[in-house]
Amino acid sequence: MPFVWPVRVRFVDTDASGRIHFTAMLRYFEAAEIEFLRSLGLLSRDAAVNFPRVHVECTYTAMVRYDDQLEISVRAERVGNASYKLAFEARVEERLVARGFVTAVCVDVTTGRSRPLPAVLAEALTAAQAADSEPAKAD
């Protein structure tokens, strides 16, 4: 089962129509990503590397309004040598309202070039990816 992070749509994240501003979902995805990584025990940062986003996308499938309770699920879609891709789904009352992806690349802060993911990050994401692909067990 993927990681799920609940959040309520804040007024500041809406436009004049009361709907979520198109950029706001990416901020919610980012916050869900941080909580997902925290759940994997990956709180510490390696000062020698950064993780710039090289691709982001979000598709809205239904209207999202001020004060809606979002449930954002996060799962590791792909774990590469120097990058990872996370998949997101946002739901309101179990109805899919948005889905998206974020790809981050591990970059050496000294050289500015990509480098392999830190082993602890790669192992944790790979384990999370494997756990999400296991079939549900009956009680």
C-alpha positions as CSV (number, residue, x, y, z in Angstrom):
1,M,0.0,0.0,0.0
2,P,1.5,3.4,-0.9
3,F,2.2,6.1,1.6
4,V,-0.7,8.4,2.1
5,W,-0.5,12.0,3.5
6,P,-3.7,14.0,4.3
7,V,-3.9,17.7,3.9
8,R,-6.7,20.3,3.6
9,V,-6.7,22.8,0.7
10,R,-5.7,26.1,2.2
11,F,-7.4,29.4,1.1
12,V,-4.0,30.8,0.0
13,D,-3.7,28.0,-2.5
14,T,-6.9,28.9,-4.3
15,D,-7.6,31.4,-7.1
16,A,-10.5,33.9,-7.4
17,S,-12.9,31.1,-8.3
18,G,-12.3,29.2,-5.1
19,R,-10.5,26.4,-6.9
20,I,-7.0,25.2,-6.2
21,H,-4.4,27.3,-8.1
22,F,-2.8,25.1,-10.7
23,T,0.7,25.4,-9.1
24,A,-0.5,24.5,-5.6
25,M,-0.8,20.8,-6.2
26,L,2.9,20.6,-6.9
27,R,3.6,22.2,-3.5
28,Y,1.3,19.5,-1.9
29,F,3.2,16.8,-3.8
30,E,6.5,18.2,-2.5
31,A,5.2,18.2,1.1
32,A,3.9,14.6,0.6
33,E,7.3,13.6,-0.8
34,I,9.0,15.0,2.3
35,E,6.7,13.1,4.6
36,F,7.1,9.9,2.5
37,L,10.9,10.2,2.8
38,R,10.5,10.8,6.5
39,S,8.4,7.7,6.8
40,L,11.4,5.8,5.3
41,G,13.8,7.2,7.9
42,L,15.4,9.5,5.4
43,L,15.5,12.8,7.3
44,S,19.1,13.6,7.3
45,R,20.5,15.4,4.3
46,D,23.9,14.8,2.7
47,A,25.4,18.3,2.3
48,A,27.5,16.9,-0.6
49,V,24.5,16.4,-2.9
50,N,21.3,18.1,-4.0
51,F,18.2,16.7,-5.7
52,P,17.0,19.1,-8.3
53,R,13.7,18.3,-10.0
54,V,14.3,17.7,-13.7
55,H,10.7,16.8,-14.6
56,V,7.4,17.5,-12.9
57,E,3.9,16.9,-14.2
58,C,0.4,17.1,-12.8
59,T,-2.9,16.2,-14.4
60,Y,-6.1,17.4,-12.8
61,T,-9.0,14.9,-13.2
62,A,-11.6,16.7,-11.2
63,M,-12.2,20.1,-9.5
64,V,-10.4,20.7,-6.2
65,R,-11.8,23.5,-4.0
66,Y,-10.9,25.4,-0.9
67,D,-11.1,23.3,2.3
68,D,-11.3,20.0,0.4
69,Q,-9.6,17.2,2.4
70,L,-6.9,15.7,0.1
71,E,-5.3,12.3,0.6
72,I,-2.1,12.3,-1.4
73,S,-0.5,8.9,-2.0
74,V,3.1,8.6,-2.9
75,R,5.0,5.7,-4.3
76,A,8.4,5.1,-5.8
77,E,7.8,4.7,-9.5
78,R,11.4,4.2,-10.6
79,V,14.8,4.1,-8.9
80,G,17.7,4.6,-11.2
81,N,21.4,4.9,-10.7
82,A,21.4,8.7,-10.3
83,S,17.7,9.6,-10.2
84,Y,14.4,8.6,-8.9
85,K,10.8,9.1,-10.0
86,L,7.9,9.4,-7.6
87,A,4.2,9.0,-8.5
88,F,1.4,10.9,-6.8
89,E,-2.3,10.6,-6.7
90,A,-4.6,13.1,-4.9
91,R,-8.0,12.1,-3.8
92,V,-11.0,13.8,-2.3
93,E,-13.4,11.4,-0.6
94,E,-11.8,8.5,-2.6
95,R,-12.4,10.3,-5.9
96,L,-9.2,10.9,-7.9
97,V,-8.7,14.6,-8.5
98,A,-5.1,14.8,-9.6
99,R,-2.1,12.6,-10.5
100,G,1.5,13.5,-11.2
101,F,5.1,12.6,-11.3
102,V,8.3,14.1,-10.0
103,T,11.8,13.1,-11.2
104,A,14.8,14.1,-9.1
105,V,18.5,13.7,-10.0
106,C,21.3,13.4,-7.5
107,V,23.8,16.2,-8.2
108,D,27.2,16.6,-6.6
109,V,27.3,20.2,-5.1
110,T,31.0,20.6,-5.9
111,T,31.0,19.6,-9.5
112,G,27.3,20.3,-10.4
113,R,27.2,16.9,-12.2
114,S,25.0,14.0,-11.6
115,R,26.3,11.2,-9.4
116,P,24.9,7.9,-8.0
117,L,22.1,8.1,-5.5
118,P,23.4,7.7,-1.9
119,A,23.1,4.0,-1.1
120,V,20.7,4.5,1.9
121,L,18.3,6.5,-0.3
122,A,18.5,4.0,-3.2
123,E,17.9,1.0,-0.9
124,A,15.0,2.6,0.9
125,L,13.3,3.7,-2.3
126,T,13.8,0.3,-3.9
127,A,12.4,-1.5,-0.8
128,A,9.3,0.9,-0.8
129,Q,8.9,0.2,-4.5
130,A,9.0,-3.6,-3.9
131,A,6.5,-3.3,-1.0
132,D,4.1,-1.3,-3.2
133,S,4.1,-4.0,-5.9
134,E,3.4,-6.9,-3.6
135,P,-0.2,-8.2,-3.8
136,A,-2.4,-7.5,-0.8
137,K,-2.6,-10.3,1.7
138,A,-5.9,-11.7,2.8
139,D,-6.6,-11.7,6.6
